[in-house]
């Protein structure tokens, strides 16, 4: 076994063991250190008056639905989103309470949906990582057998070595991506809580 193929095998085995086991058996594909909370509870982010039919009506108000779409974008800085939400409620005159409830109802539905989409995507990628880890382990064992065979087929060794390099590279790229995306649900939680607080304060 030469140095190159030894390193490839070692890297492949290391990558294949990096798929963490779920800490909560209810969610076997959840890859994040943070506990999985499937949905944001309304009570956790809204202490204002009952939203009542605002949860159904907000989409029918063009101004509200347009603002909800804007404030839900993570690329819009939170400070700017808070200012826009505050200004909208403050300029609603006699409709302040109703517009505040419509705006928050829209944000709650939209951000919860975004959050669910991100979490579902994380679990899909985690499942692929488990499958990739198994493939890497199998290919590593096959590579070791090819290296130890007599006579040795160097063409097959090189082909499988290159394949393992590619597989471990994809595995590592996904691992880094998952680590980054695991922070997104928490960011959405914080955004919804902050916007809810600003809207409630402006209602008072």
N, C-alpha and C positions, 0 to 999 in steps of 0.2 A: 504494500500500500504506500504510494508516494505521499509527499507532504500536502500537495494540493487536494487530493481526494480525501485525505485524513481530515483536513480542515473543513471540507464541505460536509462530510459526514457528521463532524462534531457540531457544526453550525445548524445543520438540519435537525439533529436530535435536540439541540437546545431550543430551537424554535418550536418544535413539536410539543415540548413540555410546558410552553408558556401559556397555554389556554387555561385560564383560571376556572376553578369549579364554582358554581353558583352558591352563594351563601344562603339563599332562600330556595328551598326545594320546590316552591310553587312556581318559580320562574327560572327553570334550568338554563335558559339561554341568555339570562341577563348578565352582561359582562362587566358592569361597573361596580366600584367599591361602594358607591352610594346605594342605599336600599331603594328598591323599586316601589314607587307609589304610583299606581296606574293613572289616577286622575287627581287634579287639584280640587280640594274640597272648597265649596263656595264659602263656608263658614270660616275657613282659614284665611281668606283674603278679602272678605267683605263684611263689615260690621254696620253697614248702613241700613236703610229701610228695605223691606222685602222688594225684590225685583219684580215680582208678580208677572204681568204679561209683557214686561220689557224684554224678557228673554225670547219672546216670539216676534215682537214689533220692531226691534232695532234694525233688522235688515230692510225694512220698508221705508226707512228714513235715509234719503240719499246722503245728507250731510254726515249723519252718524256713521253709516256704513263706510263712507269714504275715509273718515277720520280713523275708524277702527282699523281699516286696512293699512293706513300709514303708521299708526302707533304700534301695530303688531310686528312691524319689520324690525328685526334685530339690528340691522345696519343703521337705523335711526337711533342716535344716542339717547339714553334713558332721560337725561336732563332735558333734552329738546322735547321728548315725548311728554314728559310731565308738564312742561310749560304749555304745550299745545292743548293737553287735556284740561288744564286749569283754565286757560283762556276760553275754551269752548263752553265750559260750565259757567264761568263768570259772565259771559256775554249772552246767556240764555234767558235773561230777564225773568219773567213770570214762569217760564217753563224750566227753570234751573233744576228742580228736583227730578222732573221727568226726563230731561235730557241727560242728566247725570246717570240715572239708572239705565237708560238706553245705551249710553256709551260704555258703562262698565259691563253690562250684559253682553254686548258685542265683543269686548276685549276678553271676557271670561270664556266665551265659547270659542273664539278664534285662537287664543293662546293655548287653551286646553287641547284643541285639535292639533296645533303645531307640535305641542309637547308629545302627544300620543304618536304622531307620525315619526318623530325623531326616535322615540323609544322603540317603536316597532322596527325601525331601520337598524337600530343597534342590535336587536335580538336576531334579525336576519343575518347580519354580518357575523355575529358571534357563532351562529350555527354553521356558517361557511368556514369559520376559523377552526371549528372542531373537525369538520370534514377534511380541511386542508392539513391539519395536524396528523390525522390518521394516514393521509396520503404521503406526507413527508416521512413518517415513521416507516411505512411499507417500502417506499423507494430507497430509504437509507439502508434498510436491511438487504434489499436487492443489490444495492451498490456494493455493499460489503461482500456479498456472495460472489459477485462478478470480479471483484478485486482479488479474491482468494482462489478463484477458479484456475485450474490447470488443464489445458493451456488457457491463458487469459486473453479475452477479446477486448483489446484496447479501444476499439471503435465504440463498442457498447458502453464501456466504462466512461469514456469521454461524453457520450450522448446523455447518459443518465446523470453524470456529474453536472453538466450544463443545465439539465432539467431541474435538478435539485437547487441549483443557484437561483434559478428563476422562481421556483416555488417558495423558497425561503424569503426571497426579496418581496414577493407579493404578500406573504404572511406578515412580514415585519411592517410593511407599509400599512396594512390593515390594522395591525396592533396599535401603531401610532395614531391612526385616524380614530380608532375607538376610544383611546385615552382622551383625545381632544373632545370628541363629541359627547362623552359622558358628562361633561360640564354643562351642556346645553339645557337639559331639563331644569337644572337648578337655576340657570340664568333666566329661563322663562318664568319660573316660580317667583323669582325676585322682581322681575319686571311687572308681573301682574299685581303682586303685593304693593309695589311702589305706586303704580298708577291708581290702584284702588284707594290707597291712602290719600293721594292728592285729590281725587274726585270727591271723596267723602269730606275732606277738609273744606273744599270749596262749596259744598252743599250747606255747611253749617253757617 
